[in-house]
Amino acid sequence: MSSNQLVSMQSITKSYSTFQLGPLDWGIEPGLVYALVGPNGSGKSTLFRMMMQLVHPDKGTLRLFGMRYPEEEVTIKERIGYVPEESIDHGKVKVSGLVSFISQWYPRWNDETYRRLVNEMGVPVESKYHQLSKGEKKRLSLTLALAAEPQLLLLDEPTDGLDFFGQRVFTDEIDRFLQENDHRSVVLATHRVEDIRKLADVLVLIHKGRYLGSYEKDQLTEDWRKCWVDSLPNDADSLPGIVHVEPGPPAYVITRSYEETTAALASKRSTITQIFPMELQEILEYLFMLEEKSPRKSG
Ligand SMILES: Nc1ncnc2c1ncn2[C@@H]1O[C@H](COP(=O)(O)OP(=O)(O)OP(=O)(O)O)[C@@H](O)[C@H]1O
């Protein structure tokens, strides 16, 4: 854990009548895109809302850019671009008026970025807010978050409601956001595997309020393989890395540690005849199943 973390959480908990988030120890390092991944109701939005001080933790310590709520709320929020899951209702105000109002809160507001995004995203600035479609509200919300030139982007279901074109612009803009400055980070919660595949560096798994583990995405797709095997050993399911054995035909194993499994199978005189990469979605399904049984430590 480095000292220049953008966010650090120590033993954070938040309880509702039927739900508890945490205790959670987690940190956000600069220069990375984190994907918060978890089933519906696992606590992703609650976590975002906590980082925006819309929800207060019951226990634990939350620091953003080394600062704390409520004392340094203004300085903290100047550095965050937040896109909530449900767009905030701004009523009948004209979009351009709303933007003039909101832009004043951000000392690093970039008009050039704003104009470029309005153009690329096709935000109808002359319309009244309540007339915008769900996708247009999302486009506006993303435009505002990016034009504020934040250090940290918190994006809760950012592509929900966006059409294909909007999704592509979004992906390009996130790449651009990170390339412009390597001290920035993005946290996104999404159910779209495509967003995770394209954007995420680190996958953070959360389930029923419990942190299940953090994984480097590229490492995951390196390590996880489906291997067809000649003469499957009887004890295949206890060999290193193997998470699933299919007796076949064709007999195959699924491993979460390709190198270890290859060596173990070789020592049993088993031959791998074909190796297949695994889809990220399939890996995630296995991870949720496995990590739920034996969670790793928070990272
Ligand atoms: N204000 C509240 N009062 C009571 N319960 C709440 C409140 N806010 C959230 N919860 C509960 O906390 C749990 C986590 O909700 P949250 O919205 O954080 O999940 P999520 O992972 O973002 O879900 P989704 O993927 O469906 O958006 C849910 O069971 C929800 O009902």
The ligand as a MOL file (V3000), in Angstrom:
LIG
                    3D

  0  0  0     0  0            999 V3000
M  V30 BEGIN CTAB
M  V30 COUNTS 31 33 0 0 0
M  V30 BEGIN ATOM
M  V30 1 N -30.7660 4.1770 2.1860 0
M  V30 2 C -30.8410 2.8530 2.2960 0
M  V30 3 N -31.6080 2.2670 3.2510 0
M  V30 4 C -31.6690 0.9330 3.3940 0
M  V30 5 N -30.9920 0.0590 2.5940 0
M  V30 6 C -30.2240 0.5720 1.6320 0
M  V30 7 C -30.0960 1.9830 1.4250 0
M  V30 8 N -29.2460 2.1900 0.4010 0
M  V30 9 C -28.8490 0.9690 -0.0310 0
M  V30 10 N -29.4350 -0.0050 0.7100 0
M  V30 11 C -29.2440 -1.4420 0.5420 0
M  V30 12 O -27.8740 -1.7120 0.4540 0
M  V30 13 C -27.6310 -2.7790 -0.4480 0
M  V30 14 C -26.5750 -2.3710 -1.4280 0
M  V30 15 O -27.1060 -1.4110 -2.3140 0
M  V30 16 P -26.2260 -0.7320 -3.4530 0
M  V30 17 O -27.1120 0.1950 -4.1920 0
M  V30 18 O -24.9840 -0.1820 -2.8530 0
M  V30 19 O -25.8600 -2.0100 -4.3650 0
M  V30 20 P -25.2010 -2.0740 -5.8060 0
M  V30 21 O -24.0760 -3.0560 -5.7190 0
M  V30 22 O -24.8460 -0.7240 -6.2990 0
M  V30 23 O -26.3900 -2.6880 -6.6630 0
M  V30 24 P -26.7620 -2.5800 -8.2260 0
M  V30 25 O -25.7350 -3.3790 -8.9750 0
M  V30 26 O -28.0960 -3.2100 -8.2870 0
M  V30 27 O -26.7860 -1.1320 -8.5990 0
M  V30 28 C -28.9620 -3.1450 -1.0660 0
M  V30 29 O -29.4470 -4.3060 -0.4300 0
M  V30 30 C -29.8340 -1.9430 -0.7690 0
M  V30 31 O -31.1770 -2.3030 -0.5910 0
M  V30 END ATOM
M  V30 BEGIN BOND
M  V30 1 1 1 2
M  V30 2 1 2 3
M  V30 3 2 2 7
M  V30 4 2 3 4
M  V30 5 1 4 5
M  V30 6 2 5 6
M  V30 7 1 6 7
M  V30 8 1 6 10
M  V30 9 1 7 8
M  V30 10 2 8 9
M  V30 11 1 9 10
M  V30 12 1 10 11
M  V30 13 1 11 12
M  V30 14 1 11 30
M  V30 15 1 12 13
M  V30 16 1 13 14
M  V30 17 1 13 28
M  V30 18 1 14 15
M  V30 19 1 15 16
M  V30 20 2 16 17
M  V30 21 1 16 18
M  V30 22 1 16 19
M  V30 23 1 19 20
M  V30 24 2 20 21
M  V30 25 1 20 22
M  V30 26 1 20 23
M  V30 27 1 23 24
M  V30 28 2 24 25
M  V30 29 1 24 26
M  V30 30 1 24 27
M  V30 31 1 28 29
M  V30 32 1 28 30
M  V30 33 1 30 31
M  V30 END BOND
M  V30 END CTAB
M  END
